Amino acid sequence: MTEDTTNTTRAKEPGHAKPLEIGGQSIAPGTRTTIDLPVADLYTHAKLTMPVNVIRGKRGGPVLFVSAAVHGDELNGVEIIRRLLKLRGLKQLRGTLIAVPIVNVHGFLRHSRYLPDRRDLNRSFPGTSKGSVAARLAKVFVDEILSKADYGIDLHTGAIHRSNLPQIRADLSNDTTRRLAEAFGCPLLIDAGLREGSLREHANEKGVPLLLYEAGEALRFDEFSIRAGVRGISGVMRELGMLPMRGRRAPHKSVVAQDSNWERAPESGILRSLVELGEYVSKDQVLAYIADPFGETEVAVKSEHPGIVIGRSYLPLAHAGDALYHVARVKGAQKLASRVEAYQSDNEPDDFDDRGESGEPPIV
C-alpha cells in the first residue's frame, strides 16, 4: 500500500479545554497517573493488564504517545520509556505524555515477538473486539491510546541475534512527520512504505504522525540505543513545544536512505564477521567469511553496492540464504559514516559515572 501524503498537523485544543479519559478514568491537567487496561486473561484465569502512565502538564499542548514492546521480545523501548518518565524536564511539561512501555503483554511474559495465537500484533491493527487475541489487543490500543493522541513514537529493535543501527522509519513525504524525524536526531532516516495491518498504517489513516524508532537487538538492553532513544524523544518533545527549549542540543543532521538490501549467506557454515554496524562499506568489500567447521572450504560475503551497514546478524552460524548484513545506499555514504561515529560517541557513556539525561547509570 502507498502512504497517504495528504496528512497535515491536526488542530490542537488547549490542554485544559480538552478532556482526556483512558480506561474509564478521567485525567485532569497537572496530574500523573497509572492506568491498567484489561487485556485477555491468562489460561489460569489470572487477570492481565496493559500498564499505561499518563502525565498531563498544567499548561496546554499536544498529546504524544510513546509505545514499546508491540513485539514482546523487543525490550530496549521498555527501558527507554522508564528513563523518559524520570526526566526532570517533565515537571515543566506542556500537553500530555502517554507512555505505554509494554503493549504486547502476553508476548513480553513469554519472551516472544508474537501473541499466544502466533499472530504478529503489528499486522493486526486496527483490530476488533470480537477477533483473535491479537485483534482484541490492537483494538484496545487503538481505542484507548491512538484515538487520544496527536502524535506517536513507536519503539522497536531488530530480531533475535540481529541488531539494528538506530534509525527512524516514517512517511517522510509528510512535512510534519519529516520535521519530527529530523528533530529525533538519528543520522539515518528511512522513508519506509506502510505495511498492511501495522500500527503505523492505521495511525496514518487517522492523521496521527508516527515515528518508528529501530535500534538494537531483541531480548537485550543496549545502552547506546537506549540513550539515543531517550535523547531522540526529548528532541521531538522540544520540537512540539512540550519541553523547554533551553539546554537543547542541536540534533545530528539526518540523511535519508535511497534504498537498502540484505546481503545473504551464499552457503551454510560458520560465520566470521568483519564489519560492524554503522561502518561504510565499498562495492565488493568483504563483509564476512563462511567456512565449514574444518576450514577446508571458505566463501566470502561481499557487499553488492557501497553504503552504510544499518543491520547485521550476530549469530556465528549461517544457513544458505540467511540475512547477514543490511546495507543502506545513501548519498555521501563515507561522510555519513563519520556522522554515525560522532552520533555513537555522543550517546555512549564515557564511564560508569556518566548518567546521561535521565540520571541513570549505564547498563553494562
Phi, psi and omega in degrees: 000150178265154180288145171276112186266012183267358183298141173228163179299129181284149178298137182254130173278151173304139186305325182288335183270351186252103180294149179230123178230126179229129179060031180081000179255135177268128181252119183274154174304145178079014180236163178224132183211156174249132182238135177255109180273122181295135172233181184305131181294162174285167179302330184282000183079005175290140181286144179229137182225155173264116183282136180228129176249126183241127175240120177249125177288161177288335180255152184292159179170184183287167176253120181243129170255144174235122185236153178215167177056037165300323165263120193297344181259006181262100197261338183307319183296330178297315179288325177301314181293321178301317180288323178302319183290350179260000182297133180296330182296343180294343176294340179250023184299135168254133181086208188225135173249123175251114184251124180236089187289334183225095179281306180274078185297320181298311179294322179301316180293332183261005184056037187238145174296329192256171172279167178303335179275009178069016177267152178270118181302325182279015169234017188240005180277147007277355177080178178206146181287352181245012183262207180291175176303317180296316181297321180291320179294318178300319180298318178300314182295317180297313184290321188263338185242297186301318183293344181263354191256154172262332181216162177213151172228122182248127189256129183225170172227180170287184181277183177297132181066015181223125185246148178247140168293139178309128183205154176250129174248130186194171173278093186278357174282344177273120186300319180295314180297318179298317180298317180290323178299318179290327178293332179298323171094007174292140179298332186242128174246141178239121178279087191268136175291158182280143174258135182300131179085002181277159175300321182294322178297315182290323176299319178299318179296328182269002178076026179254107178301130186228130172258139174248116180263121178248126178194134174086199190231150179297149176060022178219145167269137177232113187301317180300312181294324180292311180298319179297324179292315179298314180295321181295315179296319177301319179297319178295316181296324176292320178298326179277357181080015182275334179237156179299145180281336184296141181082002181289133174272143177297131180293152175296140180294133185260151176236140180268128178291135178282324183189168177204159175205157178267131170274126188250159182291124178286336179216168175274149177160199180268126186264130172242107184275144183241348188234140183256168176302142176085354182280148170280137175232143179265167178299133179070011176292140178284121180267330184193168173237145174240127183228161172284165184299342181264351180076016182280330177233146183210139179227142181270145171256119185244156178278132181285338183207162176288151179169196181246136177282114182249357177197148179203158176272141176251004178275123184279019176236139184219136167266154176305128180097349178296140176285125185247312182227131176258114185246126180260136175271126179219154173288136180065047186300322181294321178293321178297323180300322178290326175294320178298319179298317178294322179296318178296316180297324182288335185251359176263140180293143178285325178201183185291343179271355178281103188263001174064191184296326186272355182077016182264137173294148182293146174281134180242000000 
